[in-house]
Amino acid sequence: MKLFQNIFAALFMLAGSSCLAQDIMEFVVVNDAKDSFVNLRADASAKGKVVQKLANGTVVYALSQKDNWISVEFGEGKKVMSGYIYKSFATLLPTFKEIKLNANTTNSAFFTGDGIAVTITKGKFIKDKHTYTYSKDNNIVETIDGKEIWGTDGTMPTTQYTNVTITFGEQKVELPQTALQNLFNPNLDDTHVYYDSTTDTLYIAAVNSDGAGGYCAALIIQDKKYKVRVVDTPF
């Protein structure tokens, strides 16, 4: 499991330090300064069919680059969509100001910088507090509390997020449980926090797994309010 996590960490750091290389493996924010949206196309071409219009500020997961086009995907479960966006409309999260890790323990991480403080905690997953559905042979956990499982390959999770709190000066923001539910086996060592002062947007990006069920998650806080989360399994 340690080797698996180290590989994830290496991929994450490589992506964060690159400038839209052939293999990106990183969350990006889409933005078209001349319009209010970015076209998601079926092919890596300006003539490719537009499959969806992504509002400026949308966060998607970038997989790779083909010429001047970036392959991206977004959505959870059966609602995952994919396509291509032009590279100049994508900004890597590590491009923004990083709120540095200040202290951490086995179950908590504390980030500070620019008058912002972020505290993330995790705890033991308690099986008796949840409901489950299983595969026909009862060997694979398919859902927990009626939702898709992130962070395992069908086994029971061992840990879960317990709390994420952000303070902007004197203002405190605590993420709702809906932002954290079904995101299991968080890896606080592979968690990064970025802040875009232009749009007053904070991004918490993590690579989590139990050693097999790896996934990436981005929690987005805009105008000092929780906005949305984005989860992807690109590996």
C-alpha positions, -999 to 999 in steps of 0.1 A, spaced: 0 0 0 29 24 8 44 19 -26 10 26 -43 7 58 -23 42 69 -31 35 64 -68 4 86 -65 24 112 -47 50 113 -74 24 117 -101 8 145 -82 40 164 -76 51 159 -112 18 172 -125 19 202 -101 53 213 -113 47 209 -150 32 233 -175 6 213 -193 29 185 -204 18 155 -224 7 137 -192 -9 162 -169 -29 143 -142 -41 174 -124 -72 194 -117 -75 225 -138 -99 256 -137 -114 265 -171 -118 301 -181 -122 321 -214 -115 357 -208 -135 366 -239 -166 346 -230 -185 333 -200 -179 296 -209 -155 271 -225 -165 247 -251 -159 210 -243 -154 193 -276 -156 156 -286 -123 158 -306 -91 177 -302 -100 202 -329 -117 235 -332 -141 218 -355 -149 191 -330 -185 187 -319 -193 208 -288 -207 183 -262 -211 208 -234 -204 244 -225 -184 247 -192 -190 278 -172 -159 298 -163 -146 286 -130 -156 250 -136 -130 225 -122 -122 194 -143 -95 168 -142 -69 170 -170 -55 138 -182 -31 146 -211 -24 170 -238 -27 164 -276 -11 193 -295 -29 224 -282 -58 204 -267 -62 190 -232 -82 158 -226 -104 163 -195 -131 145 -176 -155 154 -148 -186 141 -130 -192 113 -105 -205 77 -110 -224 72 -142 -225 109 -150 -188 111 -160 -182 132 -191 -150 136 -211 -138 157 -240 -112 183 -250 -107 219 -242 -82 244 -257 -50 246 -235 -51 284 -231 -85 280 -213 -71 257 -186 -52 268 -154 -35 242 -132 -44 244 -96 -8 247 -85 -5 278 -105 -24 296 -78 -9 307 -44 -3 276 -22 -14 277 14 15 258 30 12 229 53 21 242 87 17 211 109 3 177 107 -3 145 127 -16 111 118 -52 123 117 -49 161 111 -33 186 88 -31 224 94 -24 248 65 -17 286 69 -9 316 47 -22 350 35 -45 352 65 -61 319 57 -60 288 79 -73 253 69 -77 224 93 -85 190 79 -92 160 102 -99 124 96 -110 95 119 -117 58 120 -146 46 98 -172 30 121 -190 3 103 -220 2 126 -230 38 118 -236 31 81 -258 11 58 -245 -10 28 -254 -28 -3 -233 -57 -15 -226 -77 -46 -246 -109 -51 -218 -130 -35 -216 -105 -7 -178 -101 -12 -179 -66 -26 -193 -35 -9 -211 -16 -37 -226 14 -18 -224 30 16 -254 49 28 -268 46 -7 -238 63 -24 -209 53 -46 -178 45 -27 -146 65 -32 -113 52 -18 -117 14 -18 -120 -13 -45 -150 -29 -28 -136 -35 6 -147 -18 38 -131 17 43 -108 22 73 -109 60 76 -130 90 66 -129 128 68 -144 141 100 -141 178 95 -127 205 72 -126 241 86 -113 272 70 -108 306 85 -104 338 65 -92 362 90 -121 363 116 -146 345 93 -150 308 99 -163 283 72 -170 247 81 -176 224 52 -210 205 53 -209 167 56 -224 165 21 -190 178 9 -171 150 26 -195 120 26 -184 89 7 -148 102 3 -130 75 22 -94 67 32 -82 103 29 -44 108 26 -35 140 44 2 137 32 -10 141 -4 -33 171 3 -26 206 -11 -44 239 -6 -44 267 -32 -60 302 -32 -69 323 -62 -72 359 -48 -87 372 -81 -118 351 -77 -116 346 -39 -116 309 -45 -99 283 -22 -91 248 -36 -84 218 -14 -69 190 -36 -62 155 -25 -50 121 -38 -67 94 -16 -68 56 -15 -66 25 5 -38 12 -17 -61 1 -46 -92 24 -49 -73 55 -57 -91 88 -65 -85 126 -67 -108 151 -50 -111 188 -51 -132 208 -26 -140 243 -38 -148 272 -15 -157 305 -33 -165 339 -18 -160 322 16 -188 296 10 -186 260 1 -194 257 -36 -189 222 -50 -166 192 -50 -151 174 -80 -140 137 -78 -122 117 -104 -105 83 -108 -79 89 -136 -54 61 -127 
